[in-house]
Amino acid sequence: MNFSFYIAKRYLVSKSSNNAINIITIIASIGTIVATAALFVVLSGFSGLKDFSLSFFKAADPDIKISASSGKTFIYTDSLANLLKDDESIAHFSKILEERAFFNYRNKEHIAYIKGVDNEYLNVIRIDTALLAGKWLTPDFPYGVVVGNGIANKLSLGIDYLDPLTVYVPKPGDTYNLENPSDLVHSIETRSTGVFSFIDDIDSKYVYAYLPVVQELLQYPLDKISGISMQLTEGVNASDFAEKLQAKIGDSYKVQTRAQLNAVFYKMLNTENLVLYFIFTLVLIIALFNIIGAIIMMILDKKSNLKTLLNLGTDIKDLKKVFIYQGFLLSFFGLLVGLSLGILLVFLQDRFQLFMINDFLAYPVAFTLENILLVIITMIILGYLAARIASSRISEKMLE
């Protein structure tokens, strides 16, 4: 066995003649255990919160979206249709057309987006599961619309087959007859057949209608759309597929994954995760100062023993290794116990929902190998640095 490691183990398990040093060592170990457990629990909690937040975007946004690289719309050509139909990586795809519009219901007004979808849309986005009242679009009532709950509240609108929800959009063109306001806009009358509640951004943004109805409102041909939403076959990597599809269809189109569609939100989550990691790593560093203090106290307590070892031929480098090993073992003990406690707490929260956000929702956690490795690597590096700093106190001058 390595001589320095053997001595370090003996010093670690044996009590010091000075009771204060024993107390300091115990406090240092407890501090490291608590800080390690806290780091893992916080990382797991944020991972759970991140997954919980992203689940809404997963339900609201497609795996892949095709849009025009310039402008708002593009022509849905036969070649593009055949390419998408023949691709086995695509489980379902749906044509969409959305535009900002002005809505009027019983003299109440609101500006939002009208989104035209085809019959395949529910195979891509199951937004029908978020219906609060009424029913989804049906061919039996082609001019029906499904309204977001935020919009419905602003317009005092519910399920209404009698009074129309009138939708206005500006007419295309550069010249208008200002003497006749009706020349400025095109409108259609629809009826609210359903109200959905999903997330606030979508609830206050969209009114869903059949694609041909929105094309009629905008006076577009039937092959003019603003996007194609896709659901990929299970197991297909979205990023890899998006790159391949982009190469196939060319630069006239823009292919984006769900992460790219919500790039700002993903960036915000990653930044928050990084900030939390640094904050609790700082807590861990503060806890490791106790280990530095404990090792320095141990060095002073064992000064006579170290002087004897030096006189017997042990060099300063090996004496420093003794306390590097001791500091590392203390850190490793704190890591082992703290991480075990953290894993246990995360498991109990996931299984038994010990901590609740409200009466119906438990605080989400996610047990990931990535977080375990991150805590282990952080603790090993910081523990080694702490031991290295403490052992640097040893010198021939000190032992004289």
C-alpha positions in Angstrom: 0.0 0.0 0.0 1.1 3.5 -0.7 2.9 4.9 2.4 1.3 8.3 2.3 -2.1 6.9 1.8 -1.6 4.4 4.7 -0.7 7.2 7.1 -3.6 9.4 5.8 -6.1 6.6 6.6 -4.6 6.2 10.1 -4.9 9.9 10.8 -8.5 9.9 9.5 -9.8 7.1 11.6 -7.9 7.8 14.7 -8.9 10.4 17.2 -6.7 13.4 17.7 -5.3 14.1 21.2 -6.9 17.5 20.9 -10.7 17.2 21.2 -11.3 20.6 19.4 -9.7 19.1 16.2 -12.1 16.1 16.4 -15.0 18.5 16.7 -13.8 20.6 13.8 -13.3 17.5 11.6 -16.9 16.4 12.4 -18.3 19.8 11.6 -16.3 19.9 8.3 -17.7 16.5 7.3 -21.3 17.4 8.2 -20.9 20.7 6.2 -19.6 18.8 3.2 -22.4 16.2 3.4 -25.1 18.9 3.6 -23.7 21.0 0.8 -23.3 18.0 -1.5 -26.9 16.8 -0.8 -28.2 20.3 -1.3 -26.3 20.7 -4.7 -27.8 17.4 -6.0 -31.3 18.1 -4.7 -31.4 21.6 -6.2 -30.0 20.3 -9.6 -32.6 17.5 -9.6 -35.4 19.9 -8.6 -34.5 22.3 -11.4 -34.3 19.4 -13.9 -37.8 18.4 -12.8 -39.0 22.0 -13.2 -37.4 22.2 -16.6 -39.0 19.0 -17.8 -42.3 20.2 -16.4 -42.1 23.5 -18.3 -40.9 21.9 -21.5 -43.8 19.4 -21.4 -46.1 22.3 -22.2 -44.0 23.3 -25.2 -43.9 19.7 -26.3 -47.7 19.6 -26.3 -48.0 23.0 -28.0 -45.3 22.8 -30.6 -44.5 20.2 -33.2 -41.3 18.2 -33.4 -40.4 20.0 -36.7 -41.8 23.0 -38.4 -41.2 24.1 -42.0 -41.7 27.8 -42.8 -40.7 30.2 -45.5 -37.1 31.4 -45.2 -38.2 34.9 -46.4 -41.7 36.3 -46.1 -44.7 34.8 -44.3 -46.0 32.3 -46.8 -44.9 29.8 -49.4 -46.6 27.5 -52.0 -47.2 23.9 -51.0 -45.9 22.2 -54.2 -46.5 18.6 -55.3 -42.8 17.9 -55.0 -42.7 19.0 -51.4 -45.9 17.0 -50.6 -44.4 13.8 -52.2 -41.1 14.3 -50.3 -42.9 14.5 -47.0 -45.3 11.7 -47.7 -42.5 9.3 -48.7 -40.3 10.1 -45.7 -40.7 7.2 -43.1 -39.3 9.4 -40.3 -42.4 11.6 -40.5 -45.4 10.0 -38.6 -47.8 12.9 -39.4 -47.7 16.4 -40.9 -50.2 19.2 -41.1 -50.5 22.4 -43.2 -51.1 25.6 -41.3 -51.8 29.2 -42.1 -51.8 31.9 -39.5 -52.1 35.7 -39.6 -52.7 38.5 -37.2 -56.4 39.6 -37.3 -59.0 41.8 -35.7 -61.8 40.1 -33.8 -65.2 41.6 -33.0 -67.9 40.0 -30.9 -70.9 41.9 -29.7 -69.0 45.2 -30.1 -66.1 44.0 -28.0 -62.8 43.9 -29.9 -59.4 42.2 -29.7 -56.4 41.6 -31.8 -54.9 38.1 -32.0 -53.9 35.4 -34.5 -56.2 33.3 -36.5 -54.6 29.9 -37.3 -55.9 27.7 -40.0 -55.3 24.0 -39.7 -56.2 20.9 -41.7 -57.7 17.6 -40.5 -54.2 16.2 -39.7 -53.4 18.8 -37.1 -54.7 16.8 -34.1 -52.3 14.0 -35.1 -49.4 16.4 -34.6 -50.6 18.6 -31.7 -53.3 17.2 -29.4 -54.7 20.5 -28.5 -58.2 19.1 -28.4 -57.4 17.6 -25.1 -57.2 21.1 -23.7 -60.8 22.0 -24.5 -62.6 23.6 -21.6 -66.0 23.6 -23.4 -67.6 22.8 -26.7 -65.9 20.7 -29.4 -63.0 20.8 -31.8 -63.4 21.9 -35.5 -65.8 19.7 -37.4 -66.5 19.5 -41.2 -70.2 19.7 -40.3 -69.7 23.3 -39.2 -66.9 24.6 -41.5 -67.1 28.2 -40.2 -66.7 27.2 -36.6 -63.7 28.4 -34.6 -62.1 27.3 -31.4 -61.0 30.2 -29.2 -58.3 30.5 -26.6 -59.5 31.0 -23.1 -57.6 34.3 -22.7 -59.3 35.7 -25.9 -62.7 34.4 -24.8 -62.4 36.2 -21.5 -61.5 39.5 -23.2 -64.4 39.2 -25.6 -66.8 37.7 -23.0 -67.2 34.9 -25.5 -68.4 31.3 -24.9 -70.0 28.7 -27.1 -72.2 30.7 -29.4 -73.9 29.4 -32.5 -76.0 32.5 -32.9 -74.0 35.7 -32.6 -71.1 35.9 -35.0 -67.4 36.3 -34.1 -66.4 38.6 -37.0 -62.8 38.4 -38.2 -61.1 41.2 -40.1 -57.8 41.3 -41.9 -56.3 44.1 -44.1 -56.8 43.5 -47.8 -53.5 43.0 -49.7 -52.4 45.8 -52.0 -50.8 49.2 -52.0 -53.7 51.4 -52.9 -57.0 51.8 -51.1 -60.2 53.8 -51.5 -60.1 55.8 -48.2 -63.6 57.1 -48.8 -65.0 53.5 -48.4 -63.6 51.8 -45.3 -64.9 48.4 -46.4 -62.2 48.5 -49.1 -59.5 48.4 -46.5 -60.4 45.1 -44.9 -61.8 41.7 -45.7 -63.9 39.9 -43.2 -65.8 36.7 -42.5 -68.3 35.7 -39.9 -67.6 32.7 -37.8 -69.2 31.0 -34.7 -67.4 29.9 -31.6 -67.8 26.1 -31.2 -65.2 25.5 -28.5 -62.9 27.2 -26.0 -59.5 25.7 -25.0 -57.1 26.4 -22.2 -53.5 25.4 -22.6 -50.8 27.9 -21.5 -51.3 31.7 -21.2 -49.2 32.6 -24.2 -51.3 30.4 -26.5 -54.7 31.0 -24.8 -54.3 34.7 -25.5 -52.8 34.4 -28.9 -54.8 32.0 -31.1 -58.2 31.3 -32.6 -58.2 28.1 -34.6 -60.2 27.6 -37.8 -60.2 25.4 -40.8 -57.4 26.1 -43.2 -59.7 26.8 -46.2 -61.6 29.4 -44.1 -58.4 31.3 -43.3 -57.3 31.1 -46.9 -60.7 32.5 -47.9 -60.3 35.3 -45.3 -56.8 36.2 -46.6 -57.9 35.7 -50.2 -55.1 33.2 -50.8 -55.2 30.2 -53.2 -55.6 26.8 -51.6 -51.9 25.9 -52.0 -50.6 29.0 -50.1 -49.7 28.3 -46.5 -47.4 29.7 -43.8 -46.0 26.5 -42.4 -46.0 22.7 -42.0 -46.0 21.1 -38.6 -44.7 17.6 -38.2 -44.7 14.8 -35.7 -41.7 12.4 -36.1 -41.6 8.7 -35.8 -40.6 7.6 -32.3 -36.9 7.3 -31.9 -36.0 9.8 -34.6 -33.5 12.5 -33.5 -35.1 15.8 -34.3 -31.9 17.8 -34.8 -30.4 15.3 -37.2 -33.7 15.0 -39.1 -34.0 18.8 -39.4 -30.5 19.0 -40.9 -31.2 16.3 -43.5 -34.6 17.7 -44.4 -33.1 21.2 -44.8 -30.6 19.9 -47.3 -33.3 18.1 -49.2 -35.8 21.0 -49.6 -33.3 23.8 -50.0 -32.8 27.3 -48.8 -36.3 28.5 -49.8 -37.6 26.9 -46.7 -36.6 27.1 -43.0 -36.6 23.9 -41.0 -36.7 24.3 -37.2 -36.9 21.9 -34.3 -39.0 22.5 -31.2 -35.9 23.7 -29.3 -35.2 26.2 -32.1 -38.8 27.5 -32.1 -38.4 28.2 -28.4 -34.7 29.2 -28.5 -35.1 32.1 -26.0 -36.9 29.9 -23.5 -34.4 27.1 -23.8 -31.5 29.6 -23.4 -33.2 31.1 -20.3 -33.6 27.7 -18.7 -30.0 26.8 -19.4 -28.8 30.1 -18.0 -30.8 29.7 -14.8 -29.5 26.1 -14.4 -25.9 27.4 -14.7 -26.5 30.2 -12.2 -28.0 27.7 -9.7 -25.1 25.4 -10.2 -22.6 28.2 -9.5 -24.5 29.4 -6.4 -24.6 26.0 -4.8 -21.0 25.3 -5.9 -20.1 28.4 -4.0 -21.9 27.0 -0.9 -19.9 23.8 -1.4 -16.7 25.8 -1.6 -17.5 27.5 1.7 -18.1 24.1 3.3 -14.8 22.9 2.0 -13.0 25.7 3.8 -13.9 23.8 7.0 -12.0 20.8 5.5 -9.0 23.1 4.8 -9.2 24.3 8.4 -9.5 20.8 9.8 -6.5 19.6 7.8 -4.3 22.6 8.9 -5.3 21.9 12.5 -4.3 18.3 12.0 -1.0 19.3 10.5 -0.2 21.4 13.6 -1.4 18.6 15.9 0.8 16.0 14.2 3.8 18.3 13.8 6.0 16.2 16.1 5.1 13.0 14.2 5.8 14.7 10.9 9.2 15.9 12.2 10.0 12.3 13.2 9.0 11.0 9.7 11.1 13.7 8.1 14.1 12.7 10.2 13.6 9.0 9.2 14.0 10.0 5.6 10.5 10.8 4.4 10.6 13.8 2.0 8.4 16.8 2.2 6.5 15.8 -1.0 5.4 12.5 0.6 4.4 14.3 3.8 2.2 16.7 1.8 0.6 13.7 0.0 -0.5 12.4 3.4 -2.7 15.4 4.0 -3.8 15.6 0.3 -5.0 12.0 0.7 -6.6 12.9 4.0 -8.4 15.9 2.6 -9.5 13.8 -0.4 -10.8 11.0 1.8 -12.8 13.5 3.9 -14.3 15.1 0.8 -15.0 11.6 -0.7 -16.8 10.6 2.6 -18.9 13.8 2.4 -19.6 13.1 -1.3 -20.6 9.5 -0.7 -23.0 10.3 2.3 -24.3 13.6 0.9 -25.0 12.2 -2.6 -26.7 9.1 -1.0 -28.9 11.4 1.1 -29.7 13.6 -1.9 -30.6 10.6 -4.1 -32.8 9.3 -1.3 -34.6 12.6 -0.9 -35.2 13.0 -4.6 -36.5 9.4 -4.8 -38.9 10.0 -1.9 -40.1 13.2 -3.5 -40.7 11.5 -6.8 -42.4 8.5 -5.3 -44.4 10.0 -2.3 -44.6 13.7 -3.2 -43.4 15.0 0.1 -43.3 18.7 -1.0 -46.2 20.3 -2.8 -46.4 23.5 -4.8 -50.2 23.5 -4.2 -52.8 21.0 -3.1 -52.7 19.2 -6.4 -49.2 19.7 -7.8 -46.1 18.2 -6.2 -42.8 20.0 -6.8 -41.3 18.2 -9.8 -37.9 16.4 -9.6 -35.9 14.5 -12.2 -33.3 11.8 -11.4 -30.6 12.1 -14.0 -27.2 10.5 -14.4 -26.0 13.9 -15.7 -26.6 15.5 -12.3 -25.0 12.7 -10.4 -21.8 12.9 -12.5 -21.8 16.7 -12.2 -21.9 16.5 -8.4 -19.2 13.8 -8.3 -16.9 15.7 -10.6 -17.4 19.0 -8.8 -16.8 17.5 -5.4 -13.7 15.6 -6.5 -12.1 18.6 -8.1 -13.0 21.0 -5.2 -12.0 18.4 -2.6 -8.6 17.9 -4.2 -8.0 21.6 -4.4 -9.0 22.1 -0.8 -6.6 19.3 0.3 -3.9 20.7 -1.9 -4.2 24.2 -0.4 -4.1 22.8 3.2 -1.1 20.5 2.6 0.9 23.4 1.1 1.4 24.6 4.8 3.9 21.8 5.2 7.5 22.8 4.7 11.0 22.0 6.2 11.0 25.4 7.9 7.7 24.6 9.7 9.0 21.3 10.9 12.2 22.7 12.3 
